[in-house]
Amino acid sequence: MNHLREKGVVRSIENSQAAIVVEPTDKGSCGSCCACGLGASPVLHLPATGDISEGDEVTLEVSTPSRIVSALLIFALPFAGLLLGYLAARGVLALLNVAPGPPANWITGVASIAGFFASFLVAGWYDRRWRAVHGEPIRIVEVRHPNP
């Protein structure tokens, strides 16, 4: 299976949460996997595994299915929520015989926005479910200690 690999540097380790903050070194490919919010913040928090310390260079791996699911959750689901909110409002307004006009437009607009934001709740739920079944989508596959 095809995996995306990125290099990074461990900037800090949070002992209480056993997490590692990693900054990908290749900024050009940030956002291609949607793993850290479309490259908005190229810092990832990953579980500390093995002998990892600050300053270590690591290789990260993201599987193709995880990238596809992430892209769908980020792009397709909010659009679907927006569309479904609009269509639901139009259907209810048609059943209630509400005449087209400003009140109906406001109702469909609010329903569309509600569907858009509701899609983020669905995305969060599905992301937690995906991680419970498939594990963490990003993993550290190689650690290189810098020369002292």
Rosetta blueprint (number, residue, H / E / L):
1 M L
2 N L
3 H E
4 L E
5 R E
6 E E
7 K E
8 G E
9 V E
10 V E
11 R E
12 S E
13 I E
14 E E
15 N L
16 S L
17 Q L
18 A L
19 A E
20 I E
21 V E
22 V E
23 E E
24 P E
25 T L
26 D L
27 K H
28 G H
29 S H
30 C L
31 G L
32 S L
33 C L
34 C L
35 A L
36 C L
37 G L
38 L L
39 G L
40 A L
41 S L
42 P L
43 V L
44 L E
45 H E
46 L E
47 P E
48 A L
49 T L
50 G L
51 D L
52 I L
53 S L
54 E L
55 G L
56 D L
57 E E
58 V E
59 T E
60 L E
61 E E
62 V E
63 S E
64 T H
65 P H
66 S H
67 R H
68 I H
69 V H
70 S H
71 A H
72 L H
73 L H
74 I H
75 F H
76 A H
77 L H
78 P H
79 F H
80 A H
81 G H
82 L H
83 L H
84 L H
85 G H
86 Y H
87 L H
88 A H
89 A H
90 R H
91 G H
92 V H
93 L H
94 A H
95 L H
96 L L
97 N L
98 V L
99 A L
100 P L
101 G L
102 P H
103 P H
104 A H
105 N H
106 W H
107 I H
108 T H
109 G H
110 V H
111 A H
112 S H
113 I H
114 A H
115 G H
116 F H
117 F H
118 A H
119 S H
120 F H
121 L H
122 V H
123 A H
124 G H
125 W H
126 Y H
127 D H
128 R H
129 R H
130 W H
131 R H
132 A H
133 V H
134 H H
135 G L
136 E L
137 P L
138 I E
139 R E
140 I E
141 V E
142 E E
143 V E
144 R E
145 H L
146 P L
147 N L
148 P L
